């Protein structure tokens, strides 16, 4: 049985400057996004390297604002209704992937309006470069000893002292890192290695993430202040169901649609 070593959350300390592991994971995700996106420019004639840099900047803003507001609205609406001044206290924790996802969609939609691009063309460009960042984020969760799994009798169980009960638990952070991170990246990178019908790549991202997260939630400990909801599903699972269904509908809709190579005319 492996006992989580309760890593120091600070990876590097130079005087008053402290660099945390989670910050390094975010940095690794940003580098992965920039590197991978610039390798995909050949499929999207109108998108330039400067656009990739801009998309990262606006995407980070969307993740932070959307992730926080999503947590407030999806997980603790009553609490924050009575404590509105704490909504901006993101340093105390509380971010939602689904909220961050919606925030990124909104920023990309605005960017498309400014550039005159089709929204799904841009989403197809962005999607394959995202899962590695998700993998690094889940690794950060494991290092921090947070978002642990449900109790298990399996030999692979990990005792998270942070949970306060010393029970061996599923290392669900590593499950998520493997499925919604590395496995989803491998599939999307292969699938997008040649031009695909508009929205097909986006559809597979939504189905892939939603399906992987839905499955792993059975091994992940639900938020203690929520527990399980209707039908024994967690909040994360209920939020993933619309992603899966919308992804399926988008995949059907995408059949016969043109590719970005056919529609994205280069800008002068």
N, C-alpha and C positions, 0 to 999 in steps of 0.2 A: 504494500500500500504506500502510495506516494503522498507525503505531506507537503502542501504548498509552502515554499520557504519564506513567504511574505517578503518579497523583494522590496528593497528601498525604492519608492516611486521616483526618486531623483536618480537619474542615470549619471549625470555629470554635474559637479558642483565646483564653480570657480569663483571664489569670494562670495559676493551676494547673488551671483548669477547661478540659477539652478535650472538645469535642463531635465525635464521629466521623461520617463520612458514613453508615456502616452504621446507626448509632443514629438518624440522621435518617430513613433509609428505614423503620426499624421504626416510628418516630413517625408517618410518613405513612401507613403501613399501618393503624395503630391508629385514626387519625383517619378514614380511609376506612371502616373497619369500623363505627365508631360512627355516622357520618353515614348510611351506606347502610342499616344495620340499622334505624335509627329511622324510615326512610322505608318500611320493610316491615311495620311494626307493624299496619297495617290488615288484613293477612291473618291475623294471629295474635292473636285477642282477649285471650288470657290473659297475653301477654307485655307487660310494661311497660318504660318507659325505664330504670328502675332495674335491671331484669333484663339489659338490654343492657350496662350498665356492669359488672354483676357477671360476666356471661359473658366480657367482655374480660379482666377481672382473672384469673379462673380459667383462661381460655384461654391467657393468657401463661404462667402457671405450667405448664400442660400442655405447651405448646410447648417450654419450656426443659428441663423434666425428661424428657419423652418424647423430644425431639430428641437430647438427650445420651445417654440410655440406649439409644436406637435405634442411634446411631453406635457405641457400645461393643459392642452385641450383634451388629449386622449387619455392621460393617466391620472391627473390630479386637478380636474376643473374646479371642484368645490373648494379645495384647499387654496388655490391661487385666486379664486373669486373673493375669498375673505382675506387673502394676504397678497394683494396685487403688487406691492413693492418688492416682493421676492421673485417676481417673474424674470427680472434681469440678472438674478444672482446665479449665473451659470457656473461659477466657480464652486458652487455647492453640489454640482452634479445634476443630472436630469436632462437627457437628450433622447429624442426619438428618431430612429432611422426613417420611419415612414414620414414624419414631419420634415426631416432633412431632405428626403426624396422629393416631396412636394415643393420644398423651397428651391431645389435645383431645377425642377421642371419649370417653375415660374421664372427664374432668372434666364433660363435658356429660351423660354418663349419670348421674353422681352428682347433678348439678343437677336432672335430670329426676326422679330418685327423691325428692328433697327437695320439689319443687314439684308432684309428681303428674302430670307431663306425659308424653305419648308421646314416646319417644326420637326417632323419625323426624320428628315434627312440628318438634321443635327443630332437628334437622339441616337440614331443609328451610328453616327460617328463617335459619340461619347461612350456609349454603353460598354464596348469591350475593354475600355481602359479603366473601368471603375472597380471590378471585383478584386483586383490585387490590393487596392486601397482598403477595401472591406476586410480582406484577410489580415492586413497589418493592424487594423483597428481591433479585431478580435484577439489578436496576439497581445495587444496592449491591455485588453480586458483581463486576459489570463495572468499577465505579469502583475497587474494591480490586484489580482485575487477578487474580482468583482463579477457579477452576473454569472455566478456558479450554477451548477446543474442540480438536479434532484438526487436524493440518496440512491445509491446502487450497491449491490453485493458483488459486482464484477471486480475482477482483479485490477482493472485499470482505474478504479475509483481514486479520486484525489480528495484528501482532507483539506478543506479550506478553513483555517482558523478564523478567518474573517466572518464566516457564517455563524460562529458562536456555539456550534453544537458538536464539533469534532466527528461528524458522520462522513464516511466516504461518499463522494458525490461524482456524478458525471462531469468530466471536464468539457462542458457544453460549449465553452468558448472555442476550444480546439475543434469541436465538431463543426461549428459555424465557420471557423477559419478554413477548414478543409472543403466544405460543401459550397457555401455562398461566396467563398473566396477563391481558392485554387481550382476547384472543379468547375465552377461557373466560368472562371476566366479561361480555362483550357477549352471549354466548349464554345464560348463566344468568340475566342480568338481564331479557332479553326473555322467556325461557321462564317465569320466575317472576312476570311482570307481571300474571298472573291466577291464581286458585287452581288448584292442580294436585293430583292424587291423592297421597296420603301416600307419601313416599319417592321419588317420581319426580325431584324436584329433586336430592336426595342422590345418586340413581343417576347422573344426568347429570354431577354434579360428579366422581364417582369415575371414570367412563368418560372424561370430558374431560381431567381432570388426568393420569390414567394413560396415555391415548393420546398426549397431547401430550408428556409426559415420555419415553415409550418411543421416540417418533420422534426427538426431539432428542438422545437419548443416542447415536444413531449419529454425530452430529457433535461430541459432547462427549468430551473426553479422559477415559478411565477413570482411576480412582484408581491411581496408580503402584504402590502396594503391593498392589493386587489384580489389576489388568489386567482382561481379559475372562474370563468364567467359561464354564460349559457352553453349547454352541451358539453361542459367540461373543458372548453377551449380557453386558452390564455388570450390576453389582449393582443399579444403579438400575432397569434394565429388568426384572430378575427380581422386584424388589419392586413394580413397577407391574403386572405380570401379574395378581396376585390382585385388585388394585383394579379392573382392567378387567372381569374375570370376575364379581366380586361386584357391580359396577355393573350389568352386563347382567342378572344374576339378580334384582337388586333392581328393575330397571325392569319386568321381566315380572311380578314379585310385586305391584308397585304398581297394576296395572290394576284398576280398579273400586273401589279403596280410597277412603275419604272424604277430604275436605280438612280442614285445620286449622280453617277457618272453621266447619265442621260439628261438630268434636269438641272444640275447645279452648274450653271455657266460661270466660268472664271470671271472675276471682277478685274477691271483694268486698274 
